[in-house]
Amino acid sequence: MSAIDLLLHLDHLDLGAAAPRAAMALAQRLHARLDALYVADLPATAFSLPEAVPVQLEETQRRVAEAQTRDGHWRETLAARSLAGRWRVTQGDTVQAVSQAASGYDMLVMERSQKRSDAPVGFGSVSRCVFASGRPVLVVPDTAPVPTLGASVLVAWNGSRESALALAAAVPLLQKADDVRVLDGSEMNADMLPVLPPPGLADWLQRHGIHARIDTLDAGPSHAAGPAVLDAAHAQGADLIVMGAWSRSRLAQMVLGGTTRHLFMHGDVPMLVAH
């Protein structure tokens, strides 16, 4: 069995929150190593007012010092679940730090607040890391209950490059899942060159040892796909959604709506996404 390395980004120290719980459940299911990276955010805008710089630096250094004291707690939390991993602490711009660190890992785990956001959907830290890290990202809504992760999986497939990247990243999970359902909305991209080798999706899944039922997604207008996917996940009792992210531009999704934008805004189920 090949080794899998997961990186959990934290901007808080609550290991009982949704993202740490999801990351640990994922690591246990995949027998993976799990490292945590706490980033004391220090964006470039912190230096826009010279008189505020000392205060910003002092507060950031205080957060770093506090985070460094949690190393032992992290190791104990992992050991209780028979997991291995390290506790990492840094300061700086979150997107830059996380994207650089994620280069050495197979998957990134990030928490997204459904109640607050530092930017419009598609332009916040999580969305920017999906673009910048070059890695599949498990996006965990802070409202997600996370009773399990990867037992019942819904794949939202639309035939795009992003869908294919997410599907490939999810293979180890899909092979272990008890229930896999694919919602096939690829008809909307029927005029594009298929991204999977012929004869297509069903054959690809079978050759990868994935037992799934495939249903056609008939959501009508493209802006209705997001609600349809979320409704299907709830009806299935899915604990994970696998999907491509931002197959249309972020600006187009912000103006016109889109599946990624809807699920990032309203979803309460962890999403394994790729761009």
LINBEL-V934942 format. One record per pair of residues at least 4 apart in sequence whose C-alpha atoms are under 7 Angstrom apart, sorted by the first residue. I is the first residue (numbers start at 0). J is the second residue. If there is no record, write none. Layout:
BEGIN
I_J, I_J
END
This chain:
BEGIN
2_31, 3_31, 3_32, 3_105, 4_31, 4_32, 4_33, 4_104, 4_105, 4_106, 5_31, 5_32, 5_33, 5_34, 5_104, 5_105, 5_106, 5_107, 6_33, 6_34, 6_35, 6_101, 6_104, 6_106, 6_107, 6_108, 7_22, 7_34, 7_35, 7_36, 7_107, 7_108, 7_109, 8_35, 8_36, 8_37, 8_108, 8_109, 9_35, 9_36, 9_37, 9_38, 10_37, 10_38, 10_39, 14_19, 15_19, 15_20, 16_20, 17_21, 17_139, 17_141, 17_143, 17_144, 17_145, 18_22, 18_109, 18_110, 18_139, 19_23, 20_24, 21_25, 21_145, 21_148, 22_26, 22_108, 23_27, 24_28, 24_147, 24_148, 25_29, 25_148, 26_30, 26_31, 26_32, 26_33, 27_31, 32_82, 32_83, 32_84, 33_83, 33_84, 34_84, 34_85, 34_86, 35_85, 35_86, 35_87, 36_86, 36_87, 36_88, 37_87, 37_88, 37_89, 38_88, 38_89, 38_90, 38_93, 39_59, 39_62, 39_63, 39_89, 39_90, 39_91, 40_90, 40_91, 40_92, 40_93, 41_45, 41_90, 41_91, 41_92, 42_91, 42_92, 45_52, 45_55, 46_52, 48_52, 51_55, 52_56, 53_57, 54_58, 55_59, 56_60, 57_61, 58_62, 59_63, 60_64, 61_65, 62_66, 63_67, 63_88, 63_89, 64_68, 66_88, 67_88, 69_73, 70_74, 70_86, 71_75, 72_76, 73_77, 73_86, 74_78, 75_79, 76_80, 77_81, 77_82, 77_83, 78_82, 78_83, 91_96, 92_96, 93_97, 94_98, 94_124, 94_127, 94_128, 95_99, 96_100, 97_101, 98_102, 98_128, 98_131, 98_132, 99_132, 101_107, 101_132, 102_132, 105_134, 106_134, 106_135, 106_136, 107_134, 107_135, 107_136, 107_137, 108_136, 108_137, 108_138, 109_125, 109_137, 109_138, 109_139, 110_138, 110_139, 110_140, 110_141, 111_125, 111_138, 111_139, 111_140, 111_141, 112_116, 112_140, 112_141, 113_140, 113_141, 113_264, 116_123, 117_123, 118_122, 118_123, 119_123, 120_260, 121_126, 121_249, 121_260, 122_126, 122_127, 123_127, 124_128, 125_129, 126_130, 127_131, 128_132, 129_133, 129_136, 129_273, 129_274, 130_274, 134_273, 135_165, 135_168, 135_271, 135_272, 135_273, 136_271, 136_272, 136_273, 137_269, 137_270, 137_271, 137_272, 138_269, 138_270, 138_271, 139_143, 139_269, 139_270, 140_266, 140_267, 140_268, 140_269, 142_267, 143_267, 143_268, 143_269, 145_238, 147_238, 148_238, 148_239, 149_172, 149_176, 149_238, 149_239, 150_176, 150_177, 150_178, 150_238, 151_176, 151_177, 151_178, 151_179, 151_237, 151_238, 151_239, 152_176, 152_178, 152_179, 152_180, 152_237, 152_238, 152_239, 152_240, 153_179, 153_180, 153_181, 153_232, 153_237, 153_239, 153_240, 153_241, 154_180, 154_181, 154_182, 154_240, 154_241, 154_242, 155_181, 155_182, 155_183, 155_228, 155_241, 155_242, 156_162, 156_181, 156_182, 156_183, 156_184, 156_185, 156_242, 157_162, 157_183, 157_184, 157_185, 157_188, 158_162, 158_185, 158_188, 158_193, 158_194, 159_163, 159_194, 159_246, 160_164, 160_194, 161_165, 161_243, 161_244, 161_246, 161_273, 161_274, 162_166, 162_242, 162_243, 163_167, 163_194, 164_168, 164_273, 165_169, 165_241, 165_242, 165_243, 165_271, 165_272, 165_273, 166_170, 166_241, 169_173, 170_174, 171_175, 172_176, 173_179, 173_209, 174_208, 174_209, 179_210, 179_211, 179_212, 180_211, 180_212, 180_213, 181_211, 181_212, 181_213, 181_214, 182_213, 182_214, 182_215, 182_216, 183_213, 183_214, 183_215, 183_216, 184_215, 184_216, 184_217, 185_189, 195_199, 195_200, 198_202, 199_203, 200_204, 201_205, 202_206, 203_207, 204_208, 204_209, 205_209, 205_210, 218_223, 218_224, 218_227, 219_223, 221_257, 222_256, 222_257, 222_258, 223_227, 224_228, 224_258, 225_229, 225_257, 225_258, 225_261, 225_262, 226_230, 227_231, 228_232, 229_233, 229_266, 230_234, 231_235, 232_236, 232_237, 233_237, 238_268, 238_269, 239_268, 239_269, 239_270, 240_268, 240_269, 240_270, 240_271, 241_270, 241_271, 241_272, 242_271, 242_272, 243_272, 243_273, 243_274, 244_259, 244_272, 244_273, 244_274, 245_249, 245_259, 245_274, 247_251, 247_252, 248_252, 249_253, 250_254, 251_255, 252_256, 252_257, 252_260, 256_260, 257_261, 258_262, 259_263, 260_264, 261_265, 262_266
END
